[in-house]
Amino acid sequence: MSRKYLLPTAFFPPLSWMAMLLNSDDALLEIHETYPKQTIRNRCRILSANGILRLSVPIEKCNGNQSKTLDIKVLYNENWQQNHLRSIESAYNKSPFFYHYRHLIEAFYAKRFELLTELNHATIQLVLNMLKSEKGLAYTTKWQKDSADYTDLRHIFSDKKSIFRFEPYYQVFSDRHQFQPDLSILDLLFNKGPDAFHYLKKASSVYSG
């Protein structure tokens, strides 16, 4: 059975999103939809000493609630990049692979992007490079409510809960918090390093559908 998926764009995507991309035969990232607020499109979740922490990218809707995802702009009127970096370092500086990847994350946050789709493309490409995956990224060219060729996964990912099941792995604050599944791919990379790729290849096989 062909695994062709229609996915939303995402900022440092959750494990479920990454698993579906890596295990797809073909995937398209949706950028022509009407932009939905408070989703993985502009925020991700990491695990801090105090529990789950959401990192959000400030955005501007140029056409109000009718704005398309491809037109969403990134705002820089607040120092969110530095805040993200501090939060990531505080959460993961004791993780096994933080210092292995730190320079890559710092280099990413030193850049500026006009559009959210450009920023998200950069995060996903960075992650694929860290995973040593040659998976390509392709995008929709127009809006289609329904697609006969692709399984529509544009609205199944949530930054509050997951319909995916994941095998527990070591997390930095496991001594004070129970295992938190489906966090940002950053959590998996900092904790499992090179093994992250194989974990994700296995994870999609237990997708509950």
TAMO-V919096 format. One record per run of one state. SS is the DSSP state (hx for helix, st for strand, lp for the rest). FROM is the first residue (numbers start at 1). TO is the last residue. If there is no record, write none. Layout:
ss: (SS & SS)
from: (FROM & FROM)
to: (TO & TO)
//
This chain:
ss: (lp & st & lp & st & hx & lp & st & lp & st & lp & st & lp & st & lp & st & lp & hx & lp & st & hx & lp & st & lp & hx & lp & hx & lp & st & hx & lp & st & lp & st & lp & st & hx & lp)
from: (1 & 4 & 9 & 14 & 15 & 23 & 26 & 31 & 34 & 35 & 43 & 49 & 51 & 57 & 59 & 61 & 64 & 67 & 68 & 69 & 72 & 73 & 75 & 80 & 93 & 98 & 110 & 115 & 116 & 131 & 139 & 140 & 151 & 153 & 184 & 185 & 207)
to: (3 & 8 & 13 & 14 & 22 & 25 & 30 & 33 & 34 & 42 & 48 & 50 & 56 & 58 & 60 & 63 & 66 & 67 & 68 & 71 & 72 & 74 & 79 & 92 & 97 & 109 & 114 & 115 & 130 & 138 & 139 & 150 & 152 & 183 & 184 & 206 & 209)
//
